[in-house]
Amino acid sequence: MDIRSYKPSSISSELNRLLREKYGNNVNFDYFLRDFNKSYDFCLNNDNISFYPIAGFEGEELRAHIALIIDKRLSAGEAFFGFLEIPDDSQVFDSMWSSLMEEAHNRGISVLKGPINGSIWHQYRCIKETDGSPLFKTEVFSELYYHDFLKSKKPSSEADYFSASREPYDIVLKLVDPGSFNMLSQHGFRIEAVKQVPPAQLKTIADISRWVFKENWGYTELNDQEFIDLYSSEKLKDYLDSLYLLYKGTELIGYCSTSEENKSTLTLKTICVLPVYRGLGLGNALAYKIHLDAKNNGFKKIIYALIREGNSINNFPKEGTVIFRRYAAFEYKI
């Protein structure tokens, strides 16, 4: 295999072809591909990022890919790696990994985190275990052997995630205290479900996200324009079912989004509430409202997407949940 770095100038048609070859039969492939290409553009056109992709060719055909992503907002000596696509061949993986290590050493990198496509605001993680359930919108596409290959390189730490589902989910409406929802207005709180996000609200959501996620593994702080570019696109327009906004008076203090997988399945993303308002049952109130609306709108199944192990959602009732996918991201000291 001919392995070489290349200077990107646009989305590689060869890389798109490889992705379509590997994942094109998935019902959500077009969504994945748009997000993948948007992540690639994020690296290519961002003044904070130095981007060093590496390609592996057999003849003239692209068969493997990996990239070093140096974001100057990370700590000195740290970088991401991502855009990982490898055939099920350990020798090819070893060769690509060696090229990545050489590039990282040449750039003064001592800690690598990944796999991450651009940043943790885009697609990241690799699949660790699965029951074979179809991949949902916003989920990472990867082969199971990626985890095995990456694990073989002896990471210094591993961040674990999972996705779970409930069908039916009526038990949530019984186990989550409806009093926390019913008492919202008495304490000056309210929940508003919207389909579109005005720019002023989007900026506040960006601020809330920074507060909630700033201690997360691999966090990099996006500026307002990066956040707006990321979340005010067709991604929201085409795939957002509802955005639930939590207010204290007129102040936006939390949110959660849902997306429609199909006419019977709804995906729920992470519930975010400003730290100062935690411990008041507001997360449970949001969860109750979302499940109640889902039931009233005829959804039969709810997916709880991409949850970090140890997340406070672990306090949410587990009865009736089925974990159908586990994921991992890694950190390497090199």
Residue frames as qw, qx, qy, qz and C-alpha x, y, z in Angstrom:
[[0.000, 0.886, 0.463, 0.000, 0.00, 0.00, 0.00],
 [0.382, 0.378, -0.004, 0.843, 1.21, 3.47, -0.94],
 [0.352, -0.779, -0.457, 0.246, 0.77, 5.66, 2.16],
 [0.379, 0.215, 0.035, 0.899, 1.28, 9.39, 1.85],
 [0.006, -0.616, -0.408, 0.674, 0.13, 12.66, 3.35],
 [0.284, 0.504, 0.529, 0.621, -1.69, 15.03, 1.04],
 [0.027, -0.166, -0.179, 0.969, -2.58, 18.69, 1.03],
 [0.192, 0.588, 0.785, -0.030, -6.37, 18.96, 1.06],
 [0.003, 0.017, -0.178, -0.984, -8.07, 21.65, -0.95],
 [0.623, -0.090, -0.138, -0.765, -11.62, 20.30, -0.96],
 [0.796, -0.120, 0.499, -0.320, -13.62, 17.23, 0.03],
 [0.055, -0.361, 0.861, 0.353, -11.97, 14.26, -1.61],
 [0.769, 0.152, -0.229, -0.577, -14.25, 12.45, -4.04],
 [0.564, 0.214, -0.795, 0.064, -12.18, 9.32, -3.40],
 [0.021, -0.070, 0.765, -0.640, -12.89, 9.56, 0.33],
 [0.602, 0.121, 0.180, -0.769, -16.60, 9.99, -0.33],
 [0.735, 0.221, -0.544, -0.340, -16.52, 6.96, -2.59],
 [0.342, 0.168, -0.865, 0.327, -14.82, 4.89, 0.12],
 [0.284, 0.018, 0.584, -0.760, -17.45, 5.93, 2.68],
 [0.714, 0.186, -0.090, -0.669, -20.27, 5.07, 0.30],
 [0.619, 0.242, -0.740, -0.101, -18.69, 1.69, -0.39],
 [0.208, 0.089, -0.843, 0.487, -18.45, 0.92, 3.34],
 [0.106, 0.285, 0.672, -0.675, -21.67, 2.40, 4.72],
 [0.232, 0.050, -0.360, -0.902, -23.89, 3.31, 1.76],
 [0.385, -0.305, -0.819, -0.296, -26.54, 0.69, 2.49],
 [0.174, -0.361, -0.664, 0.631, -27.41, 2.32, 5.82],
 [0.068, 0.782, 0.596, 0.172, -30.70, 4.20, 5.79],
 [0.209, -0.945, -0.097, 0.231, -29.05, 7.25, 7.39],
 [0.733, -0.005, 0.219, 0.644, -25.96, 7.29, 5.17],
 [0.284, 0.692, 0.234, 0.621, -26.76, 10.60, 3.42],
 [0.403, -0.899, -0.042, -0.167, -27.08, 12.33, 6.79],
 [0.796, -0.445, 0.174, 0.372, -23.78, 10.80, 7.93],
 [0.654, 0.286, 0.264, 0.649, -22.00, 11.83, 4.73],
 [0.055, 0.860, 0.150, 0.484, -23.18, 15.44, 4.97],
 [0.560, -0.824, 0.082, -0.026, -21.99, 15.63, 8.56],
 [0.833, -0.170, 0.228, 0.475, -18.69, 13.95, 7.69],
 [0.500, 0.511, 0.229, 0.661, -18.05, 16.43, 4.88],
 [0.193, -0.914, -0.078, -0.349, -19.03, 19.33, 7.11],
 [0.740, -0.625, 0.135, 0.208, -16.51, 18.08, 9.68],
 [0.745, 0.127, 0.254, 0.603, -13.83, 17.88, 7.00],
 [0.213, 0.760, 0.187, 0.585, -14.61, 21.45, 5.93],
 [0.502, -0.861, -0.037, -0.066, -14.44, 22.52, 9.58],
 [0.765, -0.398, 0.225, 0.453, -10.84, 21.30, 9.71],
 [0.610, 0.356, 0.342, 0.620, -9.95, 22.66, 6.31],
 [0.123, 0.695, 0.228, 0.671, -11.24, 26.21, 6.76],
 [0.550, -0.808, -0.212, 0.001, -10.71, 26.92, 10.44],
 [0.247, 0.805, -0.363, 0.399, -7.94, 29.32, 11.47],
 [0.559, -0.618, 0.462, -0.305, -7.56, 27.48, 14.78],
 [0.920, -0.047, 0.389, -0.029, -6.82, 24.13, 13.14],
 [0.159, 0.601, -0.706, -0.339, -3.84, 22.68, 11.31],
 [0.894, 0.149, 0.268, -0.328, -5.00, 19.64, 9.36],
 [0.047, 0.557, -0.791, -0.249, -2.71, 16.81, 8.18],
 [0.905, 0.122, 0.195, -0.357, -4.61, 13.99, 6.41],
 [0.166, -0.434, 0.857, 0.223, -2.90, 10.76, 5.37],
 [0.828, 0.290, -0.030, -0.479, -4.15, 8.44, 2.63],
 [0.466, -0.275, 0.827, 0.155, -3.41, 4.82, 1.76],
 [0.646, 0.492, -0.212, -0.544, -3.73, 3.79, -1.90],
 [0.659, -0.035, 0.726, 0.195, -3.75, 0.46, -3.68],
 [0.413, 0.414, 0.545, 0.601, -2.92, 1.45, -7.21],
 [0.010, -0.312, -0.120, -0.943, -5.04, 4.55, -7.81],
 [0.536, -0.554, -0.511, -0.381, -7.80, 3.51, -5.39],
 [0.187, -0.516, 0.478, -0.685, -8.08, 5.00, -1.90],
 [0.697, -0.206, -0.683, -0.071, -8.37, 2.17, 0.64],
 [0.585, -0.481, -0.475, 0.448, -7.36, 3.76, 3.96],
 [0.077, 0.722, 0.036, 0.686, -7.42, 7.18, 5.59],
 [0.553, -0.605, -0.408, 0.402, -6.48, 8.91, 8.85],
 [0.219, 0.768, 0.022, 0.601, -5.73, 12.50, 9.84],
 [0.456, -0.267, -0.427, 0.734, -3.87, 14.51, 12.47],
 [0.086, -0.819, -0.357, -0.441, -5.93, 17.48, 13.70],
 [0.454, -0.145, -0.379, 0.793, -4.07, 20.12, 15.70],
 [0.161, -0.847, -0.369, -0.347, -6.43, 22.62, 17.31],
 [0.333, 0.394, -0.382, 0.766, -4.51, 25.42, 19.01],
 [0.510, -0.547, 0.079, -0.659, -7.25, 25.65, 21.65],
 [0.925, -0.239, -0.289, 0.064, -6.12, 22.32, 23.06],
 [0.559, -0.765, 0.255, 0.190, -3.35, 22.21, 25.66],
 [0.215, 0.761, -0.581, -0.191, 0.20, 22.40, 24.34],
 [0.068, -0.347, 0.934, 0.058, 1.35, 19.09, 22.90],
 [0.497, 0.273, 0.771, -0.291, -2.20, 17.73, 22.47],
 [0.314, 0.244, -0.499, -0.770, -3.96, 16.94, 19.21],
 [0.795, 0.182, 0.391, -0.427, -6.84, 14.92, 17.81],
 [0.031, -0.195, 0.845, 0.496, -6.76, 12.15, 15.26],
 [0.573, 0.377, 0.529, -0.500, -9.74, 11.18, 13.14],
 [0.640, 0.546, -0.247, -0.481, -11.35, 10.62, 9.74],
 [0.292, -0.362, 0.885, 0.034, -10.32, 7.01, 10.30],
 [0.874, 0.296, 0.032, -0.384, -11.28, 4.54, 7.58],
 [0.103, -0.525, 0.840, 0.089, -9.29, 1.30, 7.44],
 [0.772, 0.077, -0.531, -0.340, -9.85, -2.12, 5.83],
 [0.852, -0.451, 0.187, -0.187, -9.96, -5.15, 8.13],
 [0.832, 0.340, -0.248, 0.362, -6.22, -5.66, 7.83],
 [0.604, -0.751, -0.044, 0.263, -3.99, -5.19, 10.87],
 [0.651, -0.068, 0.231, 0.720, -0.89, -4.64, 8.74],
 [0.173, 0.636, 0.332, 0.675, -2.56, -1.77, 6.89],
 [0.418, -0.872, -0.212, -0.138, -3.70, -0.29, 10.19],
 [0.721, -0.488, 0.048, 0.491, -0.19, -0.58, 11.65],
 [0.513, 0.209, 0.283, 0.783, 1.27, 1.19, 8.64],
 [0.054, -0.765, -0.315, -0.560, -1.29, 3.99, 8.77],
 [0.592, -0.787, -0.155, 0.071, -0.81, 4.35, 12.53],
 [0.705, -0.241, 0.106, 0.659, 2.97, 4.55, 12.10],
 [0.300, 0.464, 0.292, 0.781, 2.53, 7.34, 9.55],
 [0.326, -0.841, -0.273, -0.335, 0.22, 9.17, 11.96],
 [0.712, -0.614, -0.067, 0.335, 2.77, 8.80, 14.79],
 [0.602, 0.056, 0.184, 0.775, 5.54, 10.13, 12.57],
 [0.053, 0.668, 0.300, 0.678, 3.43, 13.15, 11.60],
 [0.523, -0.813, -0.228, -0.116, 2.53, 13.78, 15.24],
 [0.735, -0.411, 0.010, 0.538, 6.14, 13.57, 16.42],
 [0.460, 0.282, 0.243, 0.806, 7.25, 15.91, 13.66],
 [0.138, -0.706, -0.263, -0.643, 4.64, 18.43, 14.86],
 [0.054, 0.336, -0.574, 0.745, 5.67, 18.23, 18.52],
 [0.723, -0.335, -0.143, -0.587, 2.59, 16.27, 19.64],
 [0.076, 0.291, -0.889, 0.346, 2.84, 14.10, 22.76],
 [0.354, 0.234, 0.776, -0.467, -0.85, 13.34, 23.44],
 [0.247, -0.034, -0.645, -0.722, -3.37, 12.13, 20.84],
 [0.415, 0.223, 0.656, -0.589, -7.15, 11.90, 21.37],
 [0.487, 0.255, -0.430, -0.717, -9.64, 10.23, 19.09],
 [0.307, 0.248, 0.548, 0.738, -11.06, 9.08, 16.82],
 [0.084, 0.713, 0.365, -0.592, -12.59, 12.53, 16.34],
 [0.438, 0.507, 0.488, 0.560, -13.76, 14.12, 13.11],
 [0.086, 0.717, 0.109, 0.683, -12.83, 17.76, 13.59],
 [0.118, -0.343, 0.548, -0.753, -13.85, 18.16, 17.22],
 [0.029, 0.218, 0.933, -0.283, -16.19, 16.53, 19.74],
 [0.405, 0.422, 0.222, -0.780, -18.89, 18.85, 18.40],
 [0.606, 0.358, -0.500, -0.504, -18.84, 16.66, 15.29],
 [0.960, -0.042, -0.227, -0.158, -18.80, 12.88, 14.89],
 [0.084, 0.608, -0.743, 0.266, -16.46, 11.05, 17.23],
 [0.688, -0.240, 0.617, -0.297, -15.95, 7.74, 19.11],
 [0.393, 0.229, -0.807, -0.375, -15.83, 4.25, 17.56],
 [0.844, -0.228, -0.128, -0.468, -18.28, 1.40, 18.08],
 [0.142, -0.472, 0.827, -0.270, -17.17, -1.05, 20.75],
 [0.193, 0.161, 0.962, -0.108, -20.16, -3.43, 20.99],
 [0.454, 0.107, -0.186, -0.865, -23.48, -3.68, 19.16],
 [0.560, 0.155, 0.768, -0.270, -26.57, -5.87, 19.07],
 [0.305, 0.180, 0.752, 0.556, -26.87, -5.17, 15.34],
 [0.183, 0.788, 0.493, -0.320, -29.59, -2.51, 15.60],
 [0.489, 0.677, 0.256, 0.487, -29.63, -0.05, 12.67],
 [0.395, -0.113, -0.152, 0.899, -27.48, 3.05, 13.06],
 [0.035, 0.848, 0.507, -0.153, -29.52, 6.14, 13.94],
 [0.294, 0.843, 0.056, 0.447, -29.15, 9.74, 12.83],
 [0.153, -0.883, 0.335, -0.290, -26.16, 11.54, 14.41],
 [0.877, -0.381, 0.286, 0.060, -24.59, 8.20, 15.37],
 [0.096, -0.671, 0.661, 0.323, -20.97, 7.45, 14.53],
 [0.929, 0.324, -0.096, -0.149, -20.44, 5.03, 11.62],
 [0.003, 0.682, -0.731, 0.020, -17.51, 2.71, 12.21],
 [0.791, 0.104, -0.593, -0.104, -16.45, -0.90, 11.96],
 [0.811, -0.579, 0.002, -0.084, -16.16, -3.02, 15.11],
 [0.878, 0.024, -0.067, 0.474, -12.58, -3.89, 14.30],
 [0.198, 0.756, -0.139, 0.608, -11.59, -0.20, 14.57],
 [0.590, -0.722, 0.183, -0.312, -11.99, -0.51, 18.34],
 [0.955, -0.198, 0.109, 0.194, -9.84, -3.65, 18.42],
 [0.666, 0.470, -0.043, 0.577, -7.10, -2.05, 16.32],
 [0.044, -0.790, 0.159, -0.591, -7.08, 1.13, 18.42],
 [0.770, -0.597, 0.135, -0.182, -7.11, -0.84, 21.66],
 [0.941, 0.054, -0.024, 0.333, -4.07, -2.82, 20.47],
 [0.424, 0.608, -0.166, 0.650, -2.05, 0.42, 20.50],
 [0.554, -0.344, -0.552, 0.520, -2.36, 0.52, 24.31],
 [0.059, -0.758, -0.143, -0.633, -4.14, 3.81, 24.99],
 [0.196, 0.166, -0.601, 0.757, -3.39, 5.58, 28.25],
 [0.308, 0.238, 0.594, -0.704, -7.12, 6.10, 28.88],
 [0.044, -0.295, -0.822, -0.484, -10.49, 5.26, 27.39],
 [0.348, 0.122, 0.264, -0.891, -13.74, 7.25, 27.45],
 [0.053, 0.219, 0.963, 0.149, -16.82, 5.00, 27.24],
 [0.416, 0.126, -0.002, -0.901, -20.30, 5.82, 25.94],
 [0.199, 0.227, 0.952, 0.045, -23.52, 3.98, 25.20],
 [0.421, -0.046, -0.245, -0.872, -26.89, 4.33, 23.50],
 [0.139, 0.181, 0.929, -0.292, -30.03, 2.76, 24.90],
 [0.353, -0.191, -0.445, -0.800, -33.72, 2.56, 24.07],
 [0.317, 0.149, 0.766, -0.539, -37.13, 1.88, 25.60],
 [0.481, 0.015, -0.493, -0.725, -40.12, 0.30, 23.88],
 [0.059, -0.855, -0.326, -0.398, -42.62, 0.90, 25.36],
 [0.357, 0.241, -0.377, 0.820, -41.60, 3.80, 27.62],
 [0.456, -0.682, -0.317, -0.476, -44.77, 4.39, 29.66],
 [0.744, -0.409, -0.391, 0.355, -42.81, 3.35, 32.74],
 [0.375, 0.164, -0.129, 0.903, -40.92, 6.66, 32.58],
 [0.283, -0.507, -0.180, -0.794, -44.16, 8.57, 33.11],
 [0.768, -0.534, -0.324, -0.141, -44.71, 6.46, 36.23],
 [0.790, -0.227, -0.241, 0.517, -41.17, 6.49, 37.63],
 [0.282, 0.221, -0.052, 0.932, -40.29, 10.13, 36.98],
 [0.061, -0.527, -0.617, 0.582, -42.14, 12.20, 39.55],
 [0.186, 0.651, 0.503, 0.537, -44.75, 14.20, 37.60],
 [0.318, -0.866, -0.287, 0.259, -44.76, 16.64, 40.49],
 [0.456, -0.402, 0.233, 0.759, -41.43, 18.06, 39.29],
 [0.181, 0.292, 0.576, 0.742, -43.14, 18.90, 35.99],
 [0.179, -0.753, -0.593, -0.220, -46.42, 20.10, 37.48],
 [0.424, -0.783, -0.221, 0.399, -44.66, 22.46, 39.92],
 [0.551, 0.187, 0.208, 0.786, -42.54, 24.20, 37.28],
 [0.030, 0.689, 0.287, 0.665, -44.78, 27.23, 36.86],
 [0.550, -0.794, -0.258, -0.006, -45.17, 27.66, 40.63],
 [0.645, -0.539, 0.113, 0.530, -41.44, 28.31, 40.88],
 [0.137, 0.841, -0.176, -0.494, -41.13, 30.53, 37.80],
 [0.260, -0.288, 0.805, 0.449, -39.98, 27.84, 35.36],
 [0.739, 0.466, 0.208, -0.439, -41.50, 26.87, 32.04],
 [0.493, -0.123, 0.744, 0.433, -40.72, 24.59, 29.10],
 [0.520, 0.654, -0.020, -0.550, -41.25, 25.65, 25.50],
 [0.685, 0.064, 0.652, 0.318, -41.04, 23.24, 22.56],
 [0.304, 0.767, -0.153, -0.545, -39.96, 24.89, 19.30],
 [0.871, 0.347, 0.313, 0.152, -39.21, 23.75, 15.76],
 [0.543, 0.657, -0.043, 0.522, -36.86, 26.59, 14.76],
 [0.615, -0.517, -0.201, 0.560, -34.11, 28.36, 16.67],
 [0.189, 0.970, 0.038, 0.148, -33.75, 32.16, 16.32],
 [0.580, 0.506, -0.367, 0.522, -30.14, 33.46, 16.35],
 [0.240, -0.648, 0.383, -0.613, -30.45, 35.03, 19.82],
 [0.886, -0.314, 0.195, -0.278, -31.60, 31.74, 21.33],
 [0.917, 0.274, -0.194, 0.216, -28.89, 29.84, 19.48],
 [0.269, 0.634, -0.442, 0.575, -26.22, 32.08, 21.03],
 [0.548, -0.520, 0.392, -0.525, -27.65, 31.39, 24.51],
 [0.994, -0.020, 0.026, -0.101, -27.71, 27.66, 23.78],
 [0.681, 0.496, -0.364, 0.398, -24.03, 27.96, 22.82],
 [0.103, -0.626, 0.478, -0.608, -23.29, 29.61, 26.16],
 [0.824, -0.320, 0.260, -0.389, -25.19, 26.90, 28.07],
 [0.957, 0.226, -0.163, 0.082, -23.33, 24.19, 26.15],
 [0.396, 0.603, -0.482, 0.497, -19.99, 25.72, 27.11],
 [0.402, -0.531, 0.471, -0.578, -20.92, 25.72, 30.78],
 [0.922, -0.126, 0.190, -0.313, -22.31, 22.18, 30.75],
 [0.957, 0.260, -0.028, 0.128, -19.64, 20.52, 28.60],
 [0.195, 0.882, -0.389, 0.179, -16.46, 22.45, 29.40],
 [0.445, -0.556, 0.688, -0.141, -15.12, 19.71, 31.70],
 [0.942, 0.210, 0.193, -0.176, -15.91, 16.94, 29.21],
 [0.693, -0.210, 0.531, 0.439, -13.25, 14.73, 27.68],
 [0.482, 0.226, 0.538, 0.654, -11.76, 16.30, 24.56],
 [0.104, 0.883, 0.419, -0.182, -13.64, 19.59, 24.96],
 [0.361, 0.027, 0.187, 0.913, -12.68, 22.52, 22.76],
 [0.127, 0.657, 0.433, -0.603, -14.57, 25.77, 23.01],
 [0.364, 0.494, 0.548, 0.568, -16.20, 26.88, 19.79],
 [0.004, -0.172, -0.100, 0.980, -16.65, 30.59, 19.24],
 [0.476, 0.438, 0.440, -0.623, -20.16, 31.91, 18.54],
 [0.514, 0.533, -0.362, -0.566, -19.77, 31.86, 14.77],
 [0.182, 0.243, -0.947, -0.107, -18.47, 28.27, 14.75],
 [0.244, 0.216, 0.845, -0.423, -21.41, 27.20, 16.88],
 [0.508, 0.533, 0.172, -0.655, -23.92, 29.01, 14.66],
 [0.408, 0.475, -0.640, -0.445, -22.35, 27.52, 11.53],
 [0.052, 0.125, -0.988, 0.073, -22.58, 24.08, 13.11],
 [0.111, 0.334, 0.871, -0.342, -26.14, 24.17, 14.41],
 [0.374, 0.558, 0.222, -0.707, -28.11, 26.63, 12.28],
 [0.130, 0.301, -0.740, -0.588, -27.66, 24.59, 9.11],
 [0.692, -0.004, -0.479, -0.540, -29.84, 22.00, 7.40],
 [0.337, 0.045, -0.888, 0.310, -28.83, 19.67, 10.24],
 [0.172, 0.205, 0.602, -0.752, -31.37, 21.40, 12.49],
 [0.505, 0.244, -0.136, -0.817, -33.90, 22.15, 9.78],
 [0.636, 0.164, -0.643, -0.394, -34.06, 18.63, 8.39],
 [0.591, -0.022, -0.794, 0.144, -33.55, 16.47, 11.46],
 [0.051, -0.048, 0.590, -0.805, -34.71, 18.39, 14.51],
 [0.233, -0.528, -0.792, -0.200, -38.12, 17.20, 15.64],
 [0.306, -0.900, -0.208, -0.231, -38.35, 19.59, 18.58],
 [0.401, 0.294, -0.468, 0.731, -36.02, 21.69, 20.68],
 [0.517, -0.717, -0.468, -0.008, -37.18, 21.89, 24.28],
 [0.242, 0.509, -0.258, 0.784, -36.16, 25.17, 25.91],
 [0.534, -0.563, -0.566, 0.277, -36.21, 25.54, 29.69],
 [0.086, 0.647, -0.025, 0.757, -36.74, 29.05, 31.08],
 [0.354, -0.487, -0.555, 0.574, -36.54, 30.69, 34.48],
 [0.122, 0.750, 0.172, -0.627, -38.75, 33.70, 33.87],
 [0.594, 0.778, -0.067, -0.191, -37.39, 35.07, 30.60],
 [0.094, -0.704, 0.694, 0.119, -33.91, 33.56, 31.05],
 [0.895, 0.241, -0.340, -0.157, -33.07, 30.49, 28.96],
 [0.410, -0.656, 0.601, -0.202, -31.34, 28.07, 31.39],
 [0.480, -0.179, 0.857, 0.060, -31.46, 24.66, 29.69],
 [0.632, 0.410, -0.288, -0.591, -32.48, 22.66, 26.66],
 [0.535, -0.098, 0.834, 0.094, -32.82, 19.24, 25.11],
 [0.444, 0.391, -0.421, -0.688, -33.39, 18.22, 21.49],
 [0.701, 0.112, 0.695, -0.116, -35.25, 15.34, 19.90],
 [0.260, 0.404, -0.588, -0.651, -35.08, 14.01, 16.36],
 [0.852, 0.184, 0.246, -0.424, -37.48, 11.76, 14.51],
 [0.307, -0.308, 0.849, 0.301, -35.88, 8.53, 13.31],
 [0.145, -0.214, -0.814, -0.520, -39.09, 7.33, 11.74],
 [0.453, -0.457, -0.268, -0.717, -42.81, 7.56, 12.42],
 [0.807, -0.467, -0.341, -0.119, -42.51, 5.31, 15.48],
 [0.778, -0.245, -0.213, 0.537, -39.08, 6.17, 16.93],
 [0.015, -0.969, 0.040, -0.245, -37.82, 9.37, 18.56],
 [0.726, 0.083, -0.338, 0.594, -34.21, 10.06, 19.58],
 [0.360, -0.927, -0.093, -0.047, -33.50, 12.13, 22.67],
 [0.577, 0.474, -0.329, 0.579, -30.16, 13.93, 22.98],
 [0.468, -0.133, -0.556, 0.675, -28.41, 15.06, 26.16],
 [0.255, -0.881, -0.377, -0.128, -30.41, 17.19, 28.58],
 [0.461, 0.225, -0.225, 0.829, -28.48, 20.37, 29.43],
 [0.342, -0.879, -0.310, -0.120, -29.28, 22.54, 32.47],
 [0.182, 0.748, -0.361, 0.527, -27.02, 25.32, 33.78],
 [0.525, 0.020, -0.737, 0.425, -25.10, 24.05, 36.83],
 [0.101, -0.146, 0.420, -0.890, -26.58, 26.67, 39.15],
 [0.674, -0.062, -0.009, -0.736, -30.04, 25.18, 38.57],
 [0.582, 0.092, -0.805, -0.070, -29.13, 21.53, 39.05],
 [0.164, -0.071, -0.840, 0.513, -30.62, 19.51, 41.88],
 [0.365, 0.155, 0.266, -0.878, -34.06, 21.09, 41.45],
 [0.546, 0.296, 0.774, -0.127, -35.60, 18.27, 39.41],
 [0.385, 0.672, -0.112, -0.622, -35.53, 20.31, 36.21],
 [0.120, 0.349, -0.849, -0.378, -33.84, 17.58, 34.17],
 [0.169, 0.234, 0.949, -0.124, -36.55, 15.15, 35.25],
 [0.360, 0.629, 0.357, -0.590, -39.20, 17.73, 34.38],
 [0.308, 0.568, -0.491, -0.584, -37.75, 18.04, 30.87],
 [0.027, 0.129, -0.977, -0.168, -37.61, 14.26, 30.52],
 [0.291, 0.405, 0.782, -0.374, -41.21, 13.91, 31.68],
 [0.390, 0.662, 0.054, -0.637, -42.40, 16.53, 29.18],
 [0.230, 0.469, -0.706, -0.477, -40.49, 14.93, 26.29],
 [0.048, 0.046, 0.998, 0.018, -41.84, 11.44, 27.04],
 [0.330, 0.519, 0.602, -0.510, -45.37, 12.78, 27.48],
 [0.387, 0.639, -0.199, -0.634, -45.24, 14.61, 24.14],
 [0.113, 0.308, -0.885, -0.331, -43.77, 11.53, 22.45],
 [0.197, 0.259, 0.927, -0.188, -46.66, 9.43, 23.71],
 [0.361, 0.644, 0.362, -0.569, -49.23, 12.02, 22.62],
 [0.343, 0.653, -0.398, -0.545, -47.59, 12.19, 19.17],
 [0.942, 0.214, -0.012, -0.259, -47.76, 8.43, 18.66],
 [0.342, 0.607, -0.710, 0.104, -44.08, 7.46, 19.04],
 [0.937, -0.232, -0.211, -0.155, -43.62, 3.89, 20.27],
 [0.866, -0.124, -0.125, 0.468, -39.89, 3.87, 21.00],
 [0.053, -0.983, 0.168, -0.047, -37.36, 6.35, 22.41],
 [0.822, 0.208, -0.213, 0.486, -33.59, 6.20, 21.86],
 [0.398, -0.898, 0.096, 0.163, -31.30, 7.79, 24.46],
 [0.764, 0.591, -0.085, 0.246, -28.32, 8.72, 22.31],
 [0.589, 0.487, -0.298, 0.572, -24.57, 8.71, 22.94],
 [0.543, -0.809, 0.011, -0.227, -24.45, 8.94, 26.73],
 [0.287, 0.586, -0.655, 0.381, -21.12, 9.17, 28.53],
 [0.721, -0.293, -0.605, 0.168, -20.65, 6.45, 31.16],
 [0.411, -0.282, -0.440, 0.747, -20.97, 8.16, 34.53],
 [0.087, -0.351, -0.231, -0.903, -23.17, 10.93, 33.13],
 [0.273, 0.002, 0.545, -0.793, -25.81, 12.26, 35.52],
 [0.687, 0.046, -0.332, -0.645, -28.41, 10.61, 33.28],
 [0.417, 0.059, -0.895, 0.143, -27.38, 7.45, 35.16],
 [0.157, 0.102, 0.645, -0.741, -29.71, 8.78, 37.86],
 [0.588, 0.123, -0.227, -0.766, -32.56, 8.50, 35.36],
 [0.811, -0.074, 0.481, -0.324, -34.70, 5.33, 35.81],
 [0.031, 0.417, -0.836, -0.355, -33.10, 2.32, 34.11],
 [0.547, 0.201, 0.773, -0.252, -36.14, 0.08, 34.19],
 [0.668, 0.610, 0.400, -0.148, -37.06, -1.12, 30.72],
 [0.235, 0.846, -0.371, -0.302, -33.97, 0.26, 28.98],
 [0.935, 0.117, 0.242, 0.231, -31.94, -1.83, 26.56],
 [0.149, -0.761, 0.432, 0.461, -28.34, -0.79, 25.81],
 [0.863, 0.440, 0.246, -0.007, -27.91, -1.64, 22.14],
 [0.659, 0.602, -0.143, 0.427, -24.55, 0.02, 21.40],
 [0.578, -0.726, 0.049, 0.368, -21.37, 0.85, 23.28],
 [0.529, 0.782, -0.081, 0.320, -18.62, 3.17, 22.04],
 [0.688, -0.524, -0.008, 0.502, -15.15, 4.28, 23.03],
 [0.363, 0.883, -0.157, 0.251, -12.74, 7.13, 22.44],
 [0.875, -0.194, -0.136, 0.422, -9.07, 6.95, 23.38],
 [0.037, -0.964, 0.263, -0.026, -6.15, 9.00, 24.57],
 [0.920, 0.118, -0.091, 0.362, -2.55, 8.05, 23.79],
 [0.291, -0.878, 0.298, 0.238, 0.69, 9.33, 25.27],
 [0.875, 0.445, 0.040, 0.188, 3.21, 9.04, 22.46]]
